């Protein structure tokens, strides 16, 4: 009896196809070994921005104050210049509501004092000019007087010379008359007349000498008076000049105080503008850590974070030190963003789905605290655009594309522990534009 189960289990009488399948698979494997394989480096990173001002930025209170009104809440989108919250003053030095006005009044008062001193300087200048004129007039008068006395002295000296000559002549005549009188040649009357003439000549000379001496004394006295006038006016001018410099010093001091007060006015006005915290750029408000009304903020205290809406996205990837020589500027990197489905064929990146191309624009030369080197990757605008829904800080897996080699070479390289092939990247122009 022929059993059906025996025929289903044992196929001895049937022709085997194992050899054909083995040969088929072997030939296929050989062909596969010669297929191209793209070497790559797998790295991890996250989404960031190429520019510092486009990254999430903390909001800080520029001054200490108390919150009196909120204009936003978490998740709100704001424009540049929008008011986020309003503060009120808590420091005693700034509580006066008329602080700016009162300080401005102090400035005006100081300006009035300065104007007073400026007028005083003008008056002192007029006094100086008057004293200079009076001094010059007095000195000219004394100079004229001295000139007149010198002329008088010249005339008197001439008279003295004439009297001296006349006396000498009278003396000779008197001597001859006396001799003739002694010899009895002239009468006593004649001798007495000659004697009187001689005495008159002596008196005339003495009078002339007294006049010359008196005139010389007047010249000396006038010179002393001239020196006294110079000394007197010099003291007066010095005193007034000192007053002028003192007033000018007061003006300079007033200018300094005015500048200081005006600086305070400007600071007070600027501080009043800081009571309203405004958005520095377009973005979304997140992570607000102050709630309610009446909370007190310290100087520079963090309030929350603003995430810019206009961002030139980039990816920062972290590279192991052993792989660092293989990554250069211009290197092609395939990015896989978290939240976006992707099918990746490691050796055939062009056949992968859900990957986005980028290129390395910078490689940092300093190692990070995590023991890895950081590189920045931007979007390659010549290929498929990056998804618009990516967010700052999102995770990214990167595949740095290297050289194309056969599969057998890649297997041999991995078995022997050799690094991927090193090759130079031709850098292209870095003419990327910033998002407006």
C-alpha positions, 0 to 999 in steps of 0.5 A, a space after each residue: 500500500 503506497 502511503 501518501 505521507 511517505 511521498 510528502 516527506 521523502 523526495 528522494 525520487 524528485 530532482 533537487 534545485 539546491 545546487 542551482 539556488 546556491 550557484 545563483 546566490 553565490 554569483 549574486 553575492 559576487 556581483 554584490 561585492 562589486 556594487 558601489 558603497 558610499 562611506 560615511 560617518 554617523 553623528 548626532 546633533 541638534 537644530 540651531 541657527 547660524 547667527 547668534 541673534 536668531 537663537 533663543 534669547 533670555 529676557 531680563 529685567 534691566 532694572 529692579 522693579 515690581 510687576 504691575 501689568 502683563 501684556 503677554 502669556 506663554 506661547 504668544 507671538 510678538 513683534 519687535 517693539 511690542 510691550 511684554 510687561 510693565 514695572 513700577 519703581 521700588 528704589 527710594 531714590 526714584 520714587 518721586 513722580 516729579 523726579 525728572 522735573 525737579 532735577 531739571 529745575 536744579 539744572 535751570 538754577 545752576 544755569 542761572 548761577 552760571 549766567 550770574 557769574 558770567 555777567 560778573 566776569 563781564 563787569 570785572 572786565 569792564 573794571 579792568 579796562 577802566 583801571 588800565 585807562 586810569 593808570 595810563 592817564 595818571 602815568 601820562 600826567 606824571 610823565 608830562 610833569 617830569 618832562 616839564 620839570 626837566 625843562 624847568 631844570 634845564 632853564 634853572 641850570 642855565 641861570 645857575 651857570 650865568 649866576 656863577 659866571 657873573 659871580 666870578 666876574 664880580 669876585 674879580 672886580 671886587 678883588 681889583 677894587 679892594 686893591 685899588 682902595 687899599 692903594 688909595 686909588 678909589 674912594 670908599 664909596 666906590 669900594 662899597 658899591 663894588 662890594 654890594 655888587 659882589 654880594 648880590 652876585 653871591 646871593 643870585 648864585 645861591 638863589 639859582 642853586 636853591 632853585 635847581 636843587 628844588 627842581 631836582 627834588 621835585 623830579 625825584 618826588 614825581 618819580 616816586 609818585 609815579 612808582 607809587 601809582 604803578 604799585 597802587 594800580 598793580 595791586 588794584 588790577 591784581 585784586 580785580 584779576 583775581 576776582 575775575 579768575 575766581 568767577 571764571 572758576 565758579 563758571 567752570 564749576 557750574 558747568 561741571 555741575 550742570 553737566 552732572 545734573 543733565 546726565 542725571 536727567 538723561 538717566 532718569 528719562 532713560 530709566 522711565 523708558 525701562 519700566 516697559 520691557 519690550 520685545 527685542 525681535 519678532 518671536 514667540 514668548 516661552 518659559 515665563 517664570 514670573 506669575 501674577 502681579 506684584 512680584 519683585 524683579 531684581 536687576 538683570 533677573 531672567 523673566 523668560 525666553 523669546 524664540 525668533 520666528 525668522 531663523 536661518 536654521 543650521 545643524 550643529 553636529 558632534 564628531 569623535 576625535 578619531 573622525 575629525 580629519 575626515 570632516 572638512 568645510 564643504 563636506 556633504 552631510 545627510 540630515 535626519 530630523 526628529 519627528 520626520 519619518 525616514 528610510 535610510 540606506 547607509 551605503 546608498 544615501 541617494 536612495 534614502 527617503 526622508 533625509 535632507 542634504 546639507 554642507 559643513 560651513 565650520 568645524 571648531 578647533 576646540 574640543 567640547 566638554 563632552 569630548 567631541 568636536 562641533 561642526 556647523 551644517 547649513 542647508 544645501 539650497 541646490 537640493 531638497 529644501 529642509 522641512 519648514 516645521 523643524 524647531 530650534 533644539 530638535 534632535 538630528 542624526 547626521 550622515 557625513 558622506 565620504 568616498 565611493 568604494 566597492 562593497 568588498 573594499 568596505 567589508 575588507 576595511 572594516 574587518 581590518 579596522 582601517 579608517 574610511 578613505 580620506 579625500 579633499 573637499 572642493 570648497 564652494 563659495 560661502 555666499 549664503 544669505 541671511 533671512 530678513 
